[in-house]
Amino acid sequence: MEQSDYFKPFLIRMIPKLTSYDGVEKLTAHKNIIHPLMEAAKEAVVYKGTIEPHEIAFGGWIEPIDMKSYAILTPDRGKYRFDLSRECVYGYEPLWNATTYRRGSIVIILPSDFDFNIILPHCFSGAYSLTPNMGESPAAIKKCKIEMSNGNIAVTVSASNGMDWMQVYADEKLLQWFERYFDEKTKTEMLTK
């Protein structure tokens, strides 16, 4: 099989499979994953999602999020910057939970020494993403690659799937460590069942 030459970030599941959640629901992932990421963030932005209401499968309609209504966000050329001096998770669950492009991708920039041991025990599975552009804002992917090349770690929260997954853009050493971590976690879970 031929090796592909594009970068594959690491995809990490933040909530259990088949978990259904609404826009305002408080999830354990907000407390155990997103909050620690935002506390350590050097920068965080959310890209604009759809600007018009649109129809989704089975006849439902989706309204875009009015990001100007969030006091924690400041407009900045096609995206909004989080005010990291304020609480950006608790009370803002509708922003984090948004799916179907009601908002664009959220990108969290972390220092290269961020300790993922803080959040990984609260995650459910992980693997290399073979389709890293799916469900993400193109400008967000570009920003992640730039930040990675500058020695930072970039994490995205999907524009299409909300809190289901995060993608991590980092050096290959960290991504390989994630792969070993989740392989071991899967083996341990299989043995305890």
HELIX and SHEET records of a PDB file:
HELIX    1   1 THR A   28  ALA A   29  1                                   2    
HELIX    2   2 HIS A   30  ILE A   34  3                                   5    
HELIX    3   3 HIS A   35  ALA A   40  1                                   6    
HELIX    4   4 ALA A   57  GLY A   59  5                                   3    
HELIX    5   5 MET A   67  SER A   69  5                                   3    
HELIX    6   6 GLU A   93  ASN A   97  1                                   5    
HELIX    7   7 PHE A  116  ILE A  118  5                                   3    
HELIX    8   8 LEU A  120  HIS A  122  5                                   3    
HELIX    9   9 PRO A  138  SER A  149  1                                  12    
HELIX   10  10 GLU A  172  THR A  192  1                                  21    
SHEET    1   A 8 LEU A  73  ASP A  76  0                                        
SHEET    2   A 8 LYS A  79  PHE A  82 -1                                        
SHEET    3   A 8 GLU A  43  TYR A  47 -1                                        
SHEET    4   A 8 ILE A 106  LEU A 110 -1                                        
SHEET    5   A 8 ILE A 153  SER A 158 -1                                        
SHEET    6   A 8 GLY A 162  TYR A 169 -1                                        
SHEET    7   A 8 PHE A  10  ARG A  13 -1                                        
SHEET    8   A 8 SER A 125  TYR A 128 -1                                        
SHEET    1   B 2 HIS A  54  GLU A  55  0                                        
SHEET    2   B 2 TRP A  61  ILE A  62 -1                                        
END                                                                             
